[in-house]
Amino acid sequence: MLFDSHAHYDDEKFDGIRDELLPKMPEYGVKRIVNAGASIKGSYASRELAHKYDFMYFTAGIHPESAFEDMQNPEWLSEIEALCRDEKCVAVGEIGLDYYWSRDHIAEQKECFIAHLELARRLGLPAVIHDREAHGDCLEIVKNYTDVKILFHCYSGSVEMLREILKMGMYISMGGVVTFKNARKTVEAIEALVEFPDGPSRLLLETDCPYLAPVPHRGELNHSGLMVNTAEKIAEITGLTKEEIEAKTFDNAISFYNMK
Ligand SMILES: [Zn+2]
Protein backbone atom coordinates (compact mmCIF):
# COMPACT_ATOMS: atom_id res chain seq x y z
CA MET A 1 0.00 0.00 0.00
CA LEU A 2 1.94 3.00 -1.29
CA PHE A 3 1.19 6.73 -1.43
CA ASP A 4 3.34 8.74 -3.82
CA SER A 5 3.12 12.20 -2.29
CA HIS A 6 5.02 14.00 -5.07
CA ALA A 7 5.22 13.02 -8.74
CA HIS A 8 5.41 14.74 -12.14
CA TYR A 9 3.52 12.52 -14.57
CA ASP A 10 2.85 15.57 -16.76
CA ASP A 11 6.60 15.62 -17.58
CA GLU A 12 7.38 15.07 -21.27
CA LYS A 13 9.53 12.05 -20.34
CA PHE A 14 6.23 10.18 -19.85
CA ASP A 15 4.89 11.17 -23.28
CA GLY A 16 3.85 8.06 -25.17
CA ILE A 17 3.85 5.76 -22.11
CA ARG A 18 1.85 7.79 -19.56
CA ASP A 19 -1.51 6.17 -20.25
CA GLU A 20 0.04 2.73 -20.38
CA LEU A 21 1.91 3.13 -17.10
CA LEU A 22 -0.65 4.89 -14.89
CA PRO A 23 -3.45 2.29 -15.12
CA LYS A 24 -0.91 -0.28 -13.82
CA MET A 25 -0.29 1.61 -10.58
CA PRO A 26 -2.82 -0.36 -8.48
CA GLU A 27 -0.97 -3.58 -9.52
CA TYR A 28 2.20 -2.10 -8.02
CA GLY A 29 0.34 -1.50 -4.77
CA VAL A 30 0.21 2.25 -5.40
CA LYS A 31 -3.11 3.50 -4.03
CA ARG A 32 -2.70 7.27 -4.24
CA ILE A 33 -0.55 9.71 -6.22
CA VAL A 34 -0.31 13.48 -5.86
CA ASN A 35 0.92 15.07 -9.07
CA ALA A 36 2.77 18.30 -8.32
CA GLY A 37 2.21 21.33 -10.52
CA ALA A 38 5.48 23.17 -11.16
CA SER A 39 4.25 25.99 -13.40
CA ILE A 40 0.90 27.40 -14.51
CA LYS A 41 0.94 25.08 -17.54
CA GLY A 42 2.07 22.14 -15.41
CA SER A 43 -0.70 22.81 -12.87
CA TYR A 44 -3.34 22.64 -15.63
CA ALA A 45 -1.80 19.39 -16.88
CA SER A 46 -1.79 18.03 -13.32
CA ARG A 47 -5.47 18.87 -12.94
CA GLU A 48 -6.22 17.02 -16.16
CA LEU A 49 -4.43 13.88 -14.91
CA ALA A 50 -6.21 14.07 -11.55
CA HIS A 51 -9.55 14.13 -13.31
CA LYS A 52 -8.61 11.20 -15.53
CA TYR A 53 -7.49 8.82 -12.76
CA ASP A 54 -9.46 8.25 -9.56
CA PHE A 55 -6.33 7.60 -7.48
CA MET A 56 -4.66 10.82 -8.60
CA TYR A 57 -4.79 14.22 -6.93
CA PHE A 58 -2.77 17.34 -7.64
CA THR A 59 -1.15 20.46 -6.29
CA ALA A 60 -1.19 23.81 -8.07
CA GLY A 61 1.66 26.26 -7.91
CA ILE A 62 4.74 27.77 -9.51
CA HIS A 63 8.17 26.22 -8.91
CA PRO A 64 10.94 28.76 -8.19
CA GLU A 65 12.59 27.97 -11.54
CA SER A 66 9.40 29.02 -13.36
CA ALA A 67 8.68 32.02 -11.10
CA PHE A 68 10.26 34.73 -13.25
CA GLU A 69 8.66 33.54 -16.48
CA ASP A 70 5.20 32.72 -15.12
CA MET A 71 4.96 36.00 -13.24
CA GLN A 72 5.08 37.83 -16.59
CA ASN A 73 1.46 36.68 -16.94
CA PRO A 74 -0.50 39.36 -15.04
CA GLU A 75 -3.16 36.78 -14.11
CA TRP A 76 -0.70 34.27 -12.63
CA LEU A 77 -2.00 34.37 -9.08
CA SER A 78 -5.69 34.30 -9.98
CA GLU A 79 -5.08 31.36 -12.33
CA ILE A 80 -3.31 29.43 -9.55
CA GLU A 81 -6.08 30.30 -7.12
CA ALA A 82 -8.76 29.00 -9.51
CA LEU A 83 -6.78 25.75 -9.90
CA CYS A 84 -6.44 25.47 -6.11
CA ARG A 85 -10.21 25.61 -5.78
CA ASP A 86 -10.61 22.47 -7.90
CA GLU A 87 -12.10 19.53 -5.97
CA LYS A 88 -9.03 17.35 -6.64
CA CYS A 89 -6.45 19.95 -5.66
CA VAL A 90 -5.01 18.98 -2.25
CA ALA A 91 -2.27 21.59 -1.73
CA VAL A 92 -0.48 24.66 -3.02
CA GLY A 93 2.82 23.61 -4.58
CA GLU A 94 5.42 23.01 -5.53
CA ILE A 95 6.73 26.35 -4.41
CA GLY A 96 9.88 27.56 -2.73
CA LEU A 97 13.41 28.69 -3.49
CA ASP A 98 16.11 27.16 -5.68
CA TYR A 99 19.59 28.71 -5.64
CA TYR A 100 21.24 25.64 -7.18
CA TRP A 101 20.55 26.29 -10.87
CA SER A 102 20.69 30.04 -10.76
CA ARG A 103 20.92 32.91 -8.32
CA ASP A 104 19.23 35.23 -10.81
CA HIS A 105 15.75 36.42 -9.94
CA ILE A 106 15.99 35.62 -6.22
CA ALA A 107 13.69 38.58 -5.48
CA GLU A 108 11.05 37.18 -7.85
CA GLN A 109 11.45 33.67 -6.39
CA LYS A 110 10.78 35.06 -2.91
CA GLU A 111 7.83 37.16 -4.04
CA CYS A 112 6.26 34.16 -5.80
CA PHE A 113 6.90 31.85 -2.81
CA ILE A 114 5.37 34.26 -0.28
CA ALA A 115 2.32 34.97 -2.47
CA HIS A 116 1.64 31.21 -2.67
CA LEU A 117 1.99 30.80 1.11
CA GLU A 118 -0.47 33.64 1.61
CA LEU A 119 -2.84 31.86 -0.79
CA ALA A 120 -2.46 28.57 1.13
CA ARG A 121 -3.28 30.40 4.35
CA ARG A 122 -6.32 32.10 2.79
CA LEU A 123 -7.68 28.87 1.29
CA GLY A 124 -6.80 26.68 4.28
CA LEU A 125 -4.67 24.39 2.08
CA PRO A 126 -1.36 22.67 2.90
CA ALA A 127 1.79 23.81 1.04
CA VAL A 128 4.52 21.70 -0.61
CA ILE A 129 7.98 23.25 -0.53
CA HIS A 130 10.93 22.83 -2.89
CA ASP A 131 14.12 24.00 -1.15
CA ARG A 132 17.36 23.52 -3.01
CA GLU A 133 20.52 25.20 -1.68
CA ALA A 134 18.29 27.86 -0.11
CA HIS A 135 17.77 26.40 3.37
CA GLY A 136 18.35 29.60 5.39
CA ASP A 137 16.03 31.77 3.34
CA CYS A 138 13.35 29.07 3.14
CA LEU A 139 13.38 28.57 6.87
CA GLU A 140 13.16 32.30 7.51
CA ILE A 141 10.06 32.56 5.29
CA VAL A 142 8.18 29.47 6.52
CA LYS A 143 8.62 30.61 10.14
CA ASN A 144 5.89 33.17 9.38
CA TYR A 145 3.47 30.44 8.27
CA THR A 146 3.32 27.96 11.14
CA ASP A 147 -0.49 28.04 10.83
CA VAL A 148 -0.15 26.50 7.32
CA LYS A 149 0.53 22.73 7.07
CA ILE A 150 3.91 22.56 5.35
CA LEU A 151 5.81 19.71 3.66
CA PHE A 152 9.46 19.96 2.62
CA HIS A 153 9.59 17.60 -0.34
CA CYS A 154 12.80 15.68 -1.11
CA TYR A 155 14.26 16.97 2.16
CA SER A 156 17.94 17.90 1.75
CA GLY A 157 18.64 20.16 4.72
CA SER A 158 20.69 19.49 7.85
CA VAL A 159 19.65 17.60 10.97
CA GLU A 160 19.52 20.93 12.84
CA MET A 161 17.13 22.44 10.32
CA LEU A 162 15.04 19.26 10.41
CA ARG A 163 14.60 19.59 14.17
CA GLU A 164 13.49 23.21 13.68
CA ILE A 165 10.88 22.36 11.08
CA LEU A 166 9.59 19.38 13.07
CA LYS A 167 9.25 21.64 16.11
CA MET A 168 7.04 23.90 13.98
CA GLY A 169 4.81 20.88 13.18
CA MET A 170 5.98 20.56 9.58
CA TYR A 171 6.45 17.41 7.45
CA ILE A 172 9.15 16.08 5.13
CA SER A 173 9.05 13.61 2.25
CA MET A 174 11.81 11.34 1.04
CA GLY A 175 12.40 9.67 -2.30
CA GLY A 176 14.99 7.63 -4.17
CA VAL A 177 17.92 9.78 -2.99
CA VAL A 178 17.93 7.90 0.33
CA THR A 179 19.06 4.75 -1.53
CA PHE A 180 22.03 6.45 -3.21
CA LYS A 181 25.57 5.64 -2.08
CA ASN A 182 26.33 9.27 -1.20
CA ALA A 183 23.11 9.75 0.79
CA ARG A 184 24.75 10.09 4.20
CA LYS A 185 23.03 13.41 4.94
CA THR A 186 19.62 12.00 4.06
CA VAL A 187 20.19 8.87 6.15
CA GLU A 188 21.17 11.07 9.12
CA ALA A 189 18.00 13.12 8.66
CA ILE A 190 15.85 9.96 8.84
CA GLU A 191 17.72 8.76 11.94
CA ALA A 192 17.09 12.14 13.61
CA LEU A 193 13.45 12.11 12.51
CA VAL A 194 12.66 8.77 14.16
CA GLU A 195 14.24 9.95 17.41
CA PHE A 196 12.14 13.11 17.45
CA PRO A 197 8.89 12.87 19.49
CA ASP A 198 6.11 12.24 16.96
CA GLY A 199 8.77 12.39 14.17
CA PRO A 200 7.63 9.14 12.47
CA SER A 201 4.22 10.79 11.90
CA ARG A 202 5.81 13.51 9.76
CA LEU A 203 7.46 11.35 7.10
CA LEU A 204 5.96 10.83 3.64
CA LEU A 205 7.21 8.79 0.66
CA GLU A 206 7.58 10.28 -2.80
CA THR A 207 9.17 9.66 -6.18
CA ASP A 208 9.61 13.14 -7.73
CA CYS A 209 9.41 11.03 -10.91
CA PRO A 210 10.51 10.96 -13.71
CA TYR A 211 13.77 11.76 -11.88
CA LEU A 212 15.68 10.20 -8.96
CA ALA A 213 14.80 6.51 -9.39
CA PRO A 214 15.94 4.50 -6.35
CA VAL A 215 18.76 1.94 -6.45
CA PRO A 216 18.80 -0.60 -8.19
CA HIS A 217 16.96 1.44 -10.84
CA ARG A 218 19.15 4.54 -10.57
CA GLY A 219 19.27 6.44 -13.86
CA GLU A 220 16.15 4.74 -15.23
CA LEU A 221 12.80 6.43 -15.69
CA ASN A 222 11.34 6.64 -12.19
CA HIS A 223 7.70 5.83 -11.38
CA SER A 224 5.58 5.28 -8.26
CA GLY A 225 5.90 1.48 -8.42
CA LEU A 226 9.62 1.80 -7.61
CA MET A 227 8.89 3.33 -4.19
CA VAL A 228 9.16 -0.15 -2.65
CA ASN A 229 12.95 0.21 -2.94
CA THR A 230 12.82 3.51 -1.06
CA ALA A 231 10.55 1.99 1.60
CA GLU A 232 12.96 -0.95 2.00
CA LYS A 233 15.90 1.38 2.55
CA ILE A 234 14.02 3.48 5.10
CA ALA A 235 12.98 0.26 6.88
CA GLU A 236 16.65 -0.73 7.06
CA ILE A 237 17.61 2.67 8.56
CA THR A 238 14.78 2.79 11.10
CA GLY A 239 14.63 -0.87 12.10
CA LEU A 240 10.95 -1.04 11.13
CA THR A 241 9.59 -3.40 8.49
CA LYS A 242 8.92 -2.32 4.91
CA GLU A 243 5.20 -2.93 5.51
CA GLU A 244 5.26 -0.68 8.59
CA ILE A 245 6.99 2.10 6.64
CA GLU A 246 4.48 1.81 3.79
CA ALA A 247 1.48 1.87 6.13
CA LYS A 248 2.81 4.69 8.30
CA THR A 249 3.81 6.95 5.39
CA PHE A 250 0.47 6.22 3.70
CA ASP A 251 -1.45 7.37 6.78
CA ASN A 252 0.84 10.39 7.17
CA ALA A 253 0.16 11.48 3.58
CA ILE A 254 -3.61 11.08 4.03
CA SER A 255 -3.38 13.21 7.13
CA PHE A 256 -1.08 15.86 5.59
CA TYR A 257 -3.26 16.33 2.49
CA ASN A 258 -6.50 16.28 4.56
CA MET A 259 -7.83 13.26 2.67
CA LYS A 260 -10.13 10.51 3.79
ZN1 LIG B 1 8.96 18.07 -7.80
Residues whose N, C-alpha, C, O or C-beta is under 5 A from the ligand:
A	BS01	ZN	A36 D208
